[in-house]
Amino acid sequence: MAKVKQLKVTYVKSKIGYNKNQAKVLEALGFTKLNQTKIFPDNEAIRGSLFHVRHLVVVEEI
């Protein structure tokens, strides 16, 4: 069975002062506090969301 790729995403920069749509993307991903880390499956939908907030998060492939 092939191992499913995953993304480790850490919310590192505040959404204050940025577009409100970017804040909604972070909220949709489940981020509420700075330095939170979450694991997501590596798929196009998640990558598209992360593209919009790439300056606020750090992404690692695991």
CNS distance restraints for C-alpha pairs under 8 A (distance, minus, plus):
assign (resid   4 and name CA) (resid  41 and name CA) 7.46 0.50 0.50
assign (resid   4 and name CA) (resid  42 and name CA) 7.83 0.50 0.50
assign (resid   5 and name CA) (resid  41 and name CA) 6.39 0.50 0.50
assign (resid   5 and name CA) (resid  42 and name CA) 5.53 0.50 0.50
assign (resid   5 and name CA) (resid  61 and name CA) 7.34 0.50 0.50
assign (resid   5 and name CA) (resid  62 and name CA) 6.51 0.50 0.50
assign (resid   6 and name CA) (resid  39 and name CA) 6.65 0.50 0.50
assign (resid   6 and name CA) (resid  40 and name CA) 5.66 0.50 0.50
assign (resid   6 and name CA) (resid  41 and name CA) 4.48 0.50 0.50
assign (resid   6 and name CA) (resid  42 and name CA) 4.83 0.50 0.50
assign (resid   6 and name CA) (resid  61 and name CA) 6.05 0.50 0.50
assign (resid   6 and name CA) (resid  62 and name CA) 5.42 0.50 0.50
assign (resid   7 and name CA) (resid  39 and name CA) 5.64 0.50 0.50
assign (resid   7 and name CA) (resid  40 and name CA) 5.18 0.50 0.50
assign (resid   7 and name CA) (resid  41 and name CA) 6.09 0.50 0.50
assign (resid   7 and name CA) (resid  42 and name CA) 5.75 0.50 0.50
assign (resid   7 and name CA) (resid  59 and name CA) 6.54 0.50 0.50
assign (resid   7 and name CA) (resid  60 and name CA) 5.68 0.50 0.50
assign (resid   7 and name CA) (resid  61 and name CA) 4.69 0.50 0.50
assign (resid   7 and name CA) (resid  62 and name CA) 5.87 0.50 0.50
assign (resid   8 and name CA) (resid  37 and name CA) 6.85 0.50 0.50
assign (resid   8 and name CA) (resid  38 and name CA) 5.90 0.50 0.50
assign (resid   8 and name CA) (resid  39 and name CA) 4.67 0.50 0.50
assign (resid   8 and name CA) (resid  40 and name CA) 6.56 0.50 0.50
assign (resid   8 and name CA) (resid  59 and name CA) 5.76 0.50 0.50
assign (resid   8 and name CA) (resid  60 and name CA) 5.05 0.50 0.50
assign (resid   8 and name CA) (resid  61 and name CA) 6.18 0.50 0.50
assign (resid   8 and name CA) (resid  62 and name CA) 6.66 0.50 0.50
assign (resid   9 and name CA) (resid  37 and name CA) 5.53 0.50 0.50
assign (resid   9 and name CA) (resid  38 and name CA) 5.41 0.50 0.50
assign (resid   9 and name CA) (resid  39 and name CA) 6.28 0.50 0.50
assign (resid   9 and name CA) (resid  40 and name CA) 7.55 0.50 0.50
assign (resid   9 and name CA) (resid  57 and name CA) 6.57 0.50 0.50
assign (resid   9 and name CA) (resid  58 and name CA) 5.69 0.50 0.50
assign (resid   9 and name CA) (resid  59 and name CA) 4.61 0.50 0.50
assign (resid   9 and name CA) (resid  60 and name CA) 6.45 0.50 0.50
assign (resid  10 and name CA) (resid  35 and name CA) 5.93 0.50 0.50
assign (resid  10 and name CA) (resid  36 and name CA) 5.58 0.50 0.50
assign (resid  10 and name CA) (resid  37 and name CA) 4.28 0.50 0.50
assign (resid  10 and name CA) (resid  38 and name CA) 6.56 0.50 0.50
assign (resid  10 and name CA) (resid  57 and name CA) 5.48 0.50 0.50
assign (resid  10 and name CA) (resid  58 and name CA) 5.19 0.50 0.50
assign (resid  10 and name CA) (resid  59 and name CA) 6.60 0.50 0.50
assign (resid  11 and name CA) (resid  31 and name CA) 7.05 0.50 0.50
assign (resid  11 and name CA) (resid  33 and name CA) 7.60 0.50 0.50
assign (resid  11 and name CA) (resid  34 and name CA) 5.49 0.50 0.50
assign (resid  11 and name CA) (resid  35 and name CA) 5.11 0.50 0.50
assign (resid  11 and name CA) (resid  36 and name CA) 5.51 0.50 0.50
assign (resid  11 and name CA) (resid  37 and name CA) 6.55 0.50 0.50
assign (resid  11 and name CA) (resid  56 and name CA) 6.24 0.50 0.50
assign (resid  11 and name CA) (resid  57 and name CA) 4.52 0.50 0.50
assign (resid  11 and name CA) (resid  58 and name CA) 6.64 0.50 0.50
assign (resid  12 and name CA) (resid  34 and name CA) 5.64 0.50 0.50
assign (resid  12 and name CA) (resid  35 and name CA) 5.18 0.50 0.50
assign (resid  12 and name CA) (resid  36 and name CA) 7.74 0.50 0.50
assign (resid  12 and name CA) (resid  56 and name CA) 5.88 0.50 0.50
assign (resid  12 and name CA) (resid  57 and name CA) 5.35 0.50 0.50
assign (resid  12 and name CA) (resid  58 and name CA) 6.85 0.50 0.50
assign (resid  13 and name CA) (resid  34 and name CA) 6.81 0.50 0.50
assign (resid  13 and name CA) (resid  55 and name CA) 7.67 0.50 0.50
assign (resid  13 and name CA) (resid  56 and name CA) 4.68 0.50 0.50
assign (resid  13 and name CA) (resid  57 and name CA) 6.68 0.50 0.50
assign (resid  14 and name CA) (resid  34 and name CA) 6.82 0.50 0.50
assign (resid  14 and name CA) (resid  56 and name CA) 6.81 0.50 0.50
assign (resid  15 and name CA) (resid  19 and name CA) 8.00 0.50 0.50
assign (resid  15 and name CA) (resid  22 and name CA) 7.36 0.50 0.50
assign (resid  15 and name CA) (resid  23 and name CA) 5.87 0.50 0.50
assign (resid  15 and name CA) (resid  56 and name CA) 7.13 0.50 0.50
assign (resid  18 and name CA) (resid  22 and name CA) 6.95 0.50 0.50
assign (resid  18 and name CA) (resid  23 and name CA) 7.57 0.50 0.50
assign (resid  19 and name CA) (resid  23 and name CA) 6.89 0.50 0.50
assign (resid  20 and name CA) (resid  24 and name CA) 6.38 0.50 0.50
assign (resid  21 and name CA) (resid  25 and name CA) 6.33 0.50 0.50
assign (resid  22 and name CA) (resid  26 and name CA) 6.39 0.50 0.50
assign (resid  22 and name CA) (resid  52 and name CA) 6.63 0.50 0.50
assign (resid  22 and name CA) (resid  53 and name CA) 6.08 0.50 0.50
assign (resid  23 and name CA) (resid  27 and name CA) 6.24 0.50 0.50
assign (resid  24 and name CA) (resid  28 and name CA) 6.05 0.50 0.50
assign (resid  25 and name CA) (resid  29 and name CA) 6.25 0.50 0.50
assign (resid  25 and name CA) (resid  49 and name CA) 6.52 0.50 0.50
assign (resid  25 and name CA) (resid  52 and name CA) 7.75 0.50 0.50
assign (resid  25 and name CA) (resid  53 and name CA) 7.48 0.50 0.50
assign (resid  26 and name CA) (resid  30 and name CA) 6.42 0.50 0.50
assign (resid  26 and name CA) (resid  31 and name CA) 5.51 0.50 0.50
assign (resid  26 and name CA) (resid  32 and name CA) 7.84 0.50 0.50
assign (resid  26 and name CA) (resid  53 and name CA) 7.46 0.50 0.50
assign (resid  27 and name CA) (resid  31 and name CA) 5.45 0.50 0.50
assign (resid  27 and name CA) (resid  32 and name CA) 6.72 0.50 0.50
assign (resid  31 and name CA) (resid  36 and name CA) 6.72 0.50 0.50
assign (resid  32 and name CA) (resid  36 and name CA) 7.64 0.50 0.50
assign (resid  40 and name CA) (resid  46 and name CA) 7.35 0.50 0.50
assign (resid  41 and name CA) (resid  46 and name CA) 7.45 0.50 0.50
assign (resid  42 and name CA) (resid  46 and name CA) 6.76 0.50 0.50
assign (resid  42 and name CA) (resid  47 and name CA) 7.09 0.50 0.50
assign (resid  43 and name CA) (resid  47 and name CA) 6.20 0.50 0.50
assign (resid  44 and name CA) (resid  48 and name CA) 5.94 0.50 0.50
assign (resid  45 and name CA) (resid  49 and name CA) 6.38 0.50 0.50
assign (resid  46 and name CA) (resid  50 and name CA) 6.15 0.50 0.50
assign (resid  47 and name CA) (resid  51 and name CA) 6.05 0.50 0.50
assign (resid  48 and name CA) (resid  52 and name CA) 6.86 0.50 0.50
assign (resid  49 and name CA) (resid  53 and name CA) 7.03 0.50 0.50
assign (resid  50 and name CA) (resid  54 and name CA) 5.59 0.50 0.50
assign (resid  50 and name CA) (resid  57 and name CA) 7.83 0.50 0.50
assign (resid  53 and name CA) (resid  57 and name CA) 6.56 0.50 0.50
assign (resid  54 and name CA) (resid  58 and name CA) 7.22 0.50 0.50
